[in-house]
């Protein structure tokens, strides 16, 4: 088989993957309509525990990446991306990205057998919700430039510092905190309710995705992995998360395109559907190009992960940079196509616009990922 034929064989969804998408989309249509998104974004936890339980018990989605020996599905990364794409399309309010992507990815990359046995079964079952706390004031999403410190205390460590924009940080059962020791960056598990832990919900642009400020004051924690050697595993986990987020962004962008096209077909001006006017046609055509390109680059990164390609981190940064800007542009153009009604609180266009804007910053800005890309290419 030639290289081109191999690429064509890889870049195609299997019947099982199509079925997964259909099942997840139907579930989200039933459980995450606009009315439910609006209701949950006004609540403190920001999600419905009964829906989370169904995601775990009936669909097994929190454990997609987790090996079967820990109770997970042992699926590929593309399956996770399919789920994230559909969740982005529906603006699902749930701790999925924080727990099933960020926290799970960090544990799998650090590869601490004792921590895996302790935490992964609960994460797979959905009975344990975790998140990754890394971002700090004035820093990008990297493990090697942090002010939070960890001081040894017997076989444990005590953490002191502050983390910002921690996804679902106020409601998670477990916080995986990245902090520096005398040996370098490390990963530490902090249980909810630990001494010296203070969690404060943050008011952010996107109310559909809850974020929190985490303050640690001599807080006891359990080390995960080898002391001072978390930089590379955390970088790998964040790269995977960037590829998953790119798929989520592609899903949101596609939904804004569908909204714009549907409205352009029925809204009339001067006796004609506005979609018949060249200006609107061009907007929708540009959105379509960005959506299809977003899907292509996001899944290129996902397939690179599943095939073990060395280009996976490079493609992940490329996908995050491109999909961030494409989603933001599509969400903004959707508002323009809708005209006055698109600016109202009652219309859902602003929900996607806010999610698009917040997703641009999450895991690093497009500029940050272009810098990573340039560094990996040695430019």
N, C-alpha and C positions, 0 to 999 in steps of 0.2 A: 504493500500500500504506500503510495507517495505521501509526501508531507502535506500536500494540498488536500488529498483524499482523507488523510487523518484528521485535519482541521475540520473538514466538512462533517466527518462522522462525529467529532466531539461537540461541535457547535450545533447541536440539535436536541431539543427536549425529548425525553423518552415518554412513552404512554403513561408511565407511573407518575412522572413529573407533571404532565398535563392534568392527570386526575387529582394530584395534590392541589394544584392551583384551583381547580373547579370546586373541590371540597372546601378549601379555605375561603374562597370568594363567597360561596353560598353561606357559610357560617357567618362571615362578616356582614353580609347583606342583612342577615337576620338579627345579629347581635350588636352591630355597630352602625346603625343608621344615624343620620345627622342629628336627630333629636336626642339620641343617647350620647353622642359626642358632646353636644352642648350641655347636657345634664352633668356628665362626669367631669368636664373641665372646670365646673364651678365647685366641685367637692374637694376636700382636703387631700384624700389619698389619690384621687384622680383616676380610679379604675373601679370596676365592679368585681368583687371577689368571686361571685358565682360564675361570671363569664370566664375569669381566669381559671377557675376550677374545670370548666368545660374544655377550655383550650388544652389543659393538661391531661385530664382523665379521658376525654373522648377522642381528642386529636393527637395528643402526645407532642405538641409543638414545642414546649420548653426544653425537651430533651433531644431535639433533632441532632445536635452535634455531639451529644454525650454517648460514649461507647455503650454497647448493650450490657456489658458486665456491670455497669453502674446504673442500669435501669433506663438508659436512653435508647434512641432509635438507631444510633450509629450511621446516620444519613450523611450524604455529601454536603458540601458547602452550597452548591447550587440550589438544593432543596431549601436550605435556610434562606437564600436570597429570594426564592419564589414566595415564601411566606412573608418576608419583609416587604416585598413589592406590593403584595395584596394588602398588607396592613397599612402601608403608606397611602395606598389608594383610598382606603376606608377611614384614614385618620384614627385608627383604633387607639383608644385610651387604655393602656395596659403597660405593666412593667416588663414587656417582652424584650425590648432592645437592651435595657439595663441588665436584666437577669440572664436571658438566654443567649445574648450576644456578647456583651462586654464582660460580665463576671464569669460566665462559663468559659469564654475564650481565654481569659486571663489564667484561669485554673488549668485549662488544658495545655496552654503553652508553657507555664511554669513547671508542670509535670512533677508535682509532689504527690507521691502515691498515698501517703497518709491523709493529706488534705483532700485528695480526690475521693477516697473512701468515706471521708467525713461529710463532704458537702455535695458531691455530684448526684447521689441518689435523690436527695431532697430537691435539688434544682431540676432534675429530670421529671420528678413527680409534681412539681409546681408547689410543693408544700414549703419550700424554702425560696424566698425571693432575695436576691443579692444584687449588688451594684459595684461598680469600680469607681473609686475616688482618686483622681489624679490631678485634675486641673487646679491651678492656683492663680492668684492675682498676678497679672503681668507675665504669665508664662504660657507657652503653647502646650500641646498635648504630648509631652515627652517625659520620660522617667529620670533623665539625667540633669534636670535643672529645677530642683524642688527645694523648698524651704522647710517642709515638714520633716521632723527628725524622729528617729527611733532609737531609744536607749535600752540596752540589754538589762533585763531584770530576771536573773535566773534563766529558765528555759523560755521565757516570754520577753516581750519588748513593750516599752511604754512610749506612746506617740504624743507628740506635741506639734500643733500646727493648724492650718485652716485650708479646707478644700472648698472650691466654688463650682457651681453648675453641675452638681452631682445628680445624675438622672435618678429619680425616685429615691433620692437619698433620705427623705424624711419618713418613708414608709418601709424601706427595705429591712429584712430580718438580719442581713449580714452585709457589712461593708468591707470590701477588699481595698485597702488603702496602700498607696504607693508612697513610701517615705525613704529617707536616706539614713544610712548608718555610717559608722566609721569605715566600713568596707565598700560602700556604694549603695545604689538603690536597692530596696527590698520591697516585698509584698507582704502585707500583714492583714490578718482577718480580725475584724472587730465586730463583736456581737451587739445587736441592738440593746440598749439599756446599759452598756458598759459605763463604768465610772469615768467621769470627765468627758463624756461624749455629749455634745449638744448639736441638735439638728434643727435647722430653721428653714422652712419653705421660702423660696425666693420668688418674687413677682417678676415674671419674664414675659416677653412678647407673646410666646406661644403657650397658651394655657392648656393645650391638649397634651403637653409633655412636661410633667412635673420635674422641677429641679430644686436643689437644696444647698444651703451652706452647711458645711460640716466643720465643727470646731472640736479640736482634740486637746485636752489638757491632762498630760500625764496618764493617758488612757491605756489600759492594758490591752494587749493584742497577742495573737498567735502568729509566729512567722510562717510564711508559705514559701517553699523553695529554699534555695541556698542563699545565705546572707550576702547581700551586696551584689548579687548577680541577676537582678530582675530586669535590668535595662533591655537586654535583647528579647526576652520572652514578652515583656509588656509591649515593646515596639511591634513585635509580630502579632500580638493580640489586637492592637490598635489598627494595624494594617488590615486584618480580617474584618474588624468592625467597620472600617471605612468602606470596604467593598460591600458589606451588608447594607450600610446606610445609603450607598449609591443606588442599590436596587430599590430601597424604600423611596428615595427621591424620584427615581424613574416612575414608580407607581403613582406617586402624587402628581407628577408632571402629566402623565397620561390621563389622569382623571380631570385635570384642569383643561386639557385639550378637548376631551369629550364634552365637558360643560360648555366650552366656548362654541364648539361646532353645533351642538344641540340648540343653543340659544340663537345662533346665527341663522339657523334654518327656519325658526318660527317667528322671530322678531321682524316685523315689517316697518319699513320707512319709505315714504313716498310710493306706497303701493307695491313694494318689492321686499322680499326677505333681505336682510342686511348682508347675508352670506353671498348674495349675488354681486355685491360691490367689490371692486378690485382690492381696496384697502383691507377689507376684512378677509378676503381670500388669501392675501399675502401674509397677514398675521397668522392665520390658521395653518398655512403651508409651512411657515417658519417654525411654528410650534411642533408640527408633525415631524419635521426634520430633527429638531432637538430631542423630542421624545424617543424616536427610533434610535438616534445616536446614543442617547443615555442608556437605553436597554442594551445596546450592543456592547458598550464599553463596560457597563456594570457586570454583565455576564461573562465578558472576556476575562475579567479579573476572577470571577467565581470559578470558571472552568480551569484557569491557571492554578488556582488553589487545589482543586480536586485532582489535577494531573501532576501535582508536585513541581510545577514549573518554577524556575528561579526568577521568572519575570512577574510572579504574583504580587510582590510588594510594589513594584513599579506600576503595574496595571491598576492596583488598588488606589494609589495616589492619583493616577490619571483619571480614574473613574470618579473619585470623590471631588476633584477639582471641576471636572466637566459637568457632572450631574448637579452639583451645587448651583452653578450658574444657570444651567438649563432650566432647572425646576423654578428658580427664582424668576427667570424671564417668562416662563410659561404662566406662572401664577399671576404675574403682573399683567401680561397680555390678556389673560382671561378676564380680569377686571375691566380692562379697556374695551374688550368686545361687548361686555355687558352694559357698558355705559354707566349711567347714574345708579342703577340698581346694584351694580357690582360693588359700590362703595358702602352699601348699607350693612348694618349689623345683621339684619334678617337673612341676607343672602350668604351662602357658605363660601363664597370666593375668598373672603378675608381669612377664613380659617386655614385654607391652603397657602395663602400668601404668607401668613405668619409662620406656619410650619416650615415653608421653604426658606424663609429668612433665618430662622433659628437653626435649621439644619446646615446652613452655610457655615456657621461658626462651630457647630458641634464636631469634635474630633479634629479641628483645625480648619482654617479658612482655605479657600482655593489657592491663595498666594502661598500659604504654608506648604500645601501639598505640591505645588509647583517647585518650591525650593527643595522638598524631599526628592521629587522626581529628578531635578537637575543634579542633586548630589549622587543619586543612584546611577545616573548616566555619566557621572564624573565630568559635568560640564562646568 
